[in-house]
Amino acid sequence: MLVLIKHLPRDSALQRELHGEAAEWSVTDHLLAAAVDHLAVSNWMFLCVNGAEDGDQPEPPKPVPRPGTGEDGDETPDGGPEQAPEAVSAGQLARFFG
């Protein structure tokens, strides 16, 4: 019986009950969401560099909502609070770019 339960389809009622909306997202769905996010950030960076006047920066794009996150993306997929990224110093950037 355990073998049957382990190999239920991703869209089965048990999988949806155990994993919620995350059970409906495949690897392809996550990759497409990441591609959309990267393109949006790329377009935003281009606009910041080439189209905005001094001090008139556009708002950064919002990421595609993923399962397990709040509407504004403030939680990680495991439901915990998102960790703030560490600030990068000018010296670290200089060492990275040589």
C-alpha positions, 0 to 999 in steps of 0.5 A: 500500500505504501508503494501505491501512495508514494507513487500517486500522481502529482495532481492527486487529492492526497498530494494536494492535501499534503503539499497544497498548491506546491503539488501542482507546480512542476519543475517546468513551472518553476523554471518558467517563473524564474525566466520571467523574473530574470527577464523583468529584472533585466528590462528594469536594469536596462531602463534604469541605466538608459531611460531614467532621469537623475533620481527618477528610478522606476520601481523594481519588478515584483517576482511571479508568486510561487506556492508557499509564499505570501502575495508579496513574496515575504515567506520562503517555500517552507513557510518561514520568514525570508532571510534578508540578503547580506549587503555587498560592500564596494571592496567586495565588488572590486575584488569580484570584478578584478 
